[in-house]
Amino acid sequence: MSTPLELMQQILRHHAALGLDSNADPQAVPADASPHAISYAAARRLGFIPADAEVVARAWQRQSERTCRFDPESWPCEPADFDLPAGPRADAFAPCPHALGLYAVLPSAEWVGRLARAGLTTVQLRFKSQDAAAVRAEIRAAVAAVQGTASLLFINDHWREAIKAGAYGVHLGQEDLDTLKPDELAEIRHAGLRLGLSTHGYAEMLRADAVAPSYLALGAVFPTTLKAMVTPPQGSGRLQAYARLMRQRSLVAIGGIAAEHLGEIAASGVGSFAVVRAITGAGNPETAATALQEAWDRARQL
């Protein structure tokens, strides 16, 4: 019979693709360690932050109880083991397409209009300003800019103005979720807006899933300089594990994604990938967007 240390080492060998090179924590494993303790120690050795390692450990414990054995080669990926509800939910936000395709995050209504006219499936207005009147005007202009196109428009952060302007949806981060009251979430839901939420690992995914959003953004997959991240880049191995767990949801991979990554992003099973500078920093943004969308379509067919 394998010892707890041997079982942890098996986990590390079989799931090396989920590991990160930085901040790995060499957890001790007592001789009488439980499946929970073994899997927690392994997850920390793989570089998962404590909150995510705890989620993995609890899921592995449930998986072991469900299957009546502790299998170090079977990384948990069943929703029931993460205590995720099955079936339709009465409190769910309005659905959006499972495959949102190329998702462009753009700084202004002018950019939104350009890329919507270029045929992008999904666009997001991320307009940064402390001027409430300017925010209101930009959101209204963005909503007008997608009229007559097939693009779905999400508004970053400003959900009240998104409701007033008649946007398709709103995208919020974990910090926004911290400040939203239940009645405010209900206001967004009752308005019919689709809700997208940013996540950066298992604990945040479960927290976001609890409000039944329209899609989950999973990242940052690769290094990005656009914003300071609390967690390190997740990598394509973790993206695949997250996508397997959340396979019933619409999923968007985000963070440092370039054309050369599309094969591994598509192989994970997500239906969409988001970019910023790959389009806004291109010499010809429309041409760049078309090339990315075509490359994505090819990658998903492989």
Sequence and secondary structure as in RCSB ss.txt:
>XXXX:A:sequence
MSTPLELMQQILRHHAALGLDSNADPQAVPADASPHAISYAAARRLGFIPADAEVVARAWQRQSERTCRFDPESW
PCEPADFDLPAGPRADAFAPCPHALGLYAVLPSAEWVGRLARAGLTTVQLRFKSQDAAAVRAEIRAAVAAVQGTA
SLLFINDHWREAIKAGAYGVHLGQEDLDTLKPDELAEIRHAGLRLGLSTHGYAEMLRADAVAPSYLALGAVFPTT
LKAMVTPPQGSGRLQAYARLMRQRSLVAIGGIAAEHLGEIAASGVGSFAVVRAITGAGNPETAATALQEAWDRAR
QL
>XXXX:A:secstr
   HHHHHHHHHHHTGGG  SSS       TT  HHHHHHHHHHHTT  HHHHHHHHHHHHHHHHHHTS  TT  
   GGGGT   S  TT      S  EEEEEESSHHHHHHHHHTT SEEEE    S HHHHHHHHHHHHHHTTTSS
 EEEEES HHHHHHHT SEEEE HHHHHH  HHHHHHHHHTT EEEEEE SHHHHHHHHTT  SEEEEE  S  S
SS  SS   HHHHHHHHHHHTTTSEEEEESS  GGGHHHHHHTT SEEEESHHHHTSSSHHHHHHHHHHHHHHHH
H 
